[in-house]
């Protein structure tokens, strides 16, 4: 090889350029063909890489090289290309092929063929001859006479879910992956639609929801009284809306750029939805008279599903968005504790009904960081979603068990009873 491999004056210790690589390939191919040539016959003159390449072309054309290219298309392409390989084997063309080029589904069948040939014993030509001969076999009962390698390929062609069945982890993994990707794509499309319809649409959604939440917090005595005042004509919490607008402007300075701002607002919207299922559970438990009808058992199923979906959405937000959202929420705890202290409650008593929320955010944020690091290059998705699903169920029952009547809800219950 030292007789024709050329080095250039670069920082790398040694490298081979394109003309030399092609020349080496040609020598190996003709050795397999049984050509009686010496190493000195494979020399291409030329001072530059381009000159050596053009001087090599007549030698490559004279060798009459051939290639088989298998296109992509998933398992359908792999199945079709298997028939192509069998047909070429029966006509004697396959064993004369010098190169195999594949992509996607063609790579699935191409790697299968290369692996089969490499596992056979003997010289390279003998291995190819044996595999091509087995691929070319045909008869009246072809299915039963097919080689083991072909039957194995047919039996396990369903490589996305090798183990089928309702209780198979492969089945649930593909369902979880599909739903995750579907929801994320829908979320992206919704954000794009929002950006096209109104550049401030996401901000308006944040202000609308957050202002109502802010008024609810004020009604329970954790914010100044003016934030709970409603407009006499429209019934909107106008001061709470102005406060949310001010917070949004502060966000602009902290999270620079429209993209990062939308990401953070979206994550905070998801966090704002998490109390809703447990609020319904608390009403169902402590004030069922406020709910229509007499049978509320079916509501619990809706609550659990909603809580799990919100948990998954927060987890799918990914690190570091979950960590940033956690810091934003934790920044408001001192204000919460201050109002609890004014009401004569200790921090421990104040957190008795909300410990689940803090732990839910901490655990889900930690999971997004941990699984994001562990599964970054993993090819076995689904396990993380199953863990998060289990955590969601556990936190739901924890939050529902710790629910209690707020002063506002007690007032509503008394009002409802008096009007009955």
BELMO-V113101 format. One record per run of one state. SS is the DSSP state (h for helix, s for strand, l for the rest). FROM is the first residue (numbers start at 1). LEN is the number of residues. If there is no record, write none. Layout:
SS FROM LEN
SS FROM LEN
This chain:
l 1 17
h 18 16
l 34 5
h 39 3
l 42 7
h 49 14
l 63 4
s 67 4
l 71 3
h 74 18
l 92 2
h 94 3
l 97 2
s 99 4
l 103 2
h 105 15
l 120 4
h 124 12
l 136 6
h 142 4
l 146 2
h 148 8
l 156 13
h 169 29
l 198 3
h 201 19
l 220 5
h 225 4
l 229 9
h 238 17
l 255 3
h 258 29
l 287 1
h 288 3
l 291 6
h 297 20
l 317 4
h 321 11
l 332 1
h 333 10
l 343 4
h 347 4
l 351 4
h 355 20
l 375 8
h 383 19
l 402 5
h 407 13
l 420 1
